[in-house]
């Protein structure tokens, strides 16, 4: 039977005491900076890229078709495939567009770097910073943000039922400046290419996906995927010469 009595209000009874944990960067966690002077940290961008991961061919999940770093760009989706560097450029364009909007509508004039990163991350992921959670268990956090009750906001993030792992990681950034382990884009690309090989071998990809996978793999490595026809190899070599 579904659980219907989960608490959706943060109070002193369920508030997480973050003072029990190690603050990884006290300056990032505590130093207030004018909102106009803040920009997303490199750590946040890497955090987002690690969570998304890169995929060079279009794929559909929960009815949403994306390519690269979760891009819905129609031109990229219809293209021959999206190499990692192009996917990164496309992601940054989207990211910065949303960051500009965020800075115009956020209700506080000063934030710490960690607070800024998490509020921006939440906004980019969900389109709002007013609440987190599901329709059945929604935490309204806007008043806590305005009151700078960041431990309440972090507790709500931790208990969010939507993308819960991501929200929990954001709570750790917010209160502890803990961004997790940095992963170079070169490693993100290498791991994604290894997954691409596995996906290609399963033969569960559509013809369009296979063509994009073949293109991207050759563009990134100058090697061919297995079981490609000689004519396809010649075409790619000419196309990407």
Buried (B, 14 or more C-beta within 10 A) or exposed (E): EEEEEEEBEBEEEEEBEBEEEEBBBEEBBEEEBEBEEBBBBEBBBBBBBBBBBBBBBBBEEEEEEBBBBBBEBEEBBEBBBBBBEBBBEBBBEBBEEBBEEBBEEBEEEBBBBBBBBBBBBBBBBBEEBBBBBEEEBBBBBEEBBEEBBBBBBBBBBBBBBBBBEBBBBBBBBBBBBBBBEEBEBEEBBEEBBEEBEEBBEEEEBEEEBBBBBBBBBBBBEEEBBEEBEEEBBEBBEEEEE
